[in-house]
Amino acid sequence: MFSKIFTVIRNDKGVALAASWSFNQLAYAIVYPFIPIYLCQERGLPYSMVSMIFPLLGLAVIIAPVPCGWLTDKFGYAVMMLAGQFFRGIIFFLLAFFVYIQAPFWWFVAALMINTAVGTAFQVGSDAYLVVNTVPEKRSEYYSKIRMGYNIGWTVGPMLGAFFAKTPFWAFFILTGMLCMAGTVYTHYCCCRLQITTYKESYRKTVRNIPAVKLIFGNIRFMLLMLGTLLLMLLVSQLYSTMSVFATGRVGISTGALGTIYSLNGFMVLVLQVPLVALLTRLEVPIQVQLCVGTLLYAAGYFQLGLSGSAVMIAVAVTVLTIGEIITQPALYTSVSQETDPENAGRMMSVSSLMRGIGYSVGPWLGGILFTHASSLVMWSVLSCFALAAAVMFATALCLKRQF
């Protein structure tokens, strides 16, 4: 029975990789929200010290993609995906030992930064996997399934973490380490043994002799897409940072209502991601149109937050920006991957990961400055302009002639 299930999964690259992402994110999401609670409440460390973890993790996300991309092209996506999950599991076991012996705070910081960097290795390998093993027309569909797997991990993880809240904290890391090891076995069996399609062979004939540096920095379309990605991520990163403080502090909604609104975001992605992208595909809506329209919906949803004075209005704004998220993210991945050479997929897709990492690291800081010094309408208007600028970059890029 299980053999038949695995065979079905392996025959669908999107489902196979989505399940792999679920293992990866579930392991992280179980423990991640509870790390500050453990360090503050059980270890008695001041939050001013504990909060330093987050920018340092952001630094790891910025540093890791480029070397991970080079390693992916050198050793292959399979090695990076498997190594990413396996070594993340090892680090979780090490963190369990650190909790058991009550290791110094900076030991935790170093281990968590390495854990984040190793997770980036899996992500870059996964991106290269899709570029190598799929044709462009199918990538939006596959990426939609991956996003579902990603969101399932982040939805179920905190629930499991809360369920095991009364267990010793070192047991959290043991559980997440075991999940990573299980994910490694699964990824090897269901993803990394798949055969490369003839798409790679046909594409190689046209790009074989073009250096990776020229493919990245000499491709204006690619660089505009990267700049647009950075601008968009500066806005997207506000959802779980600035918006939470804005909603509870300025609008005055309860933390319970805020949790419900975040659940609405996750539920919409889980329910609508695949069918909405499939509908757009059946209607033959061009990827370029999807990308630009979705980005404008992002801008509209975040702008609406500046006009919101209640939980209901915030929920409506989140609904709009979530629809933008559902449309934009697969279209953006597809657009970037179409500019990517399979022979250098790791390095080229790592640039996209780098832009995302910078956006997610710098965005909350910008949002915090605006929250401190600007009114609600001005703050969200300025932040929404990042999406408007990104839409201009995307439209300009996709109107240019492909260079390679």
Summary of the structure (lengths in Angstrom):
residues: 404
radius of gyration: 20.8
end to end distance: 46.3
largest distance: 60.5
contacts: 1480
relative contact order: 0.15
helix: 85%
strand: 0%
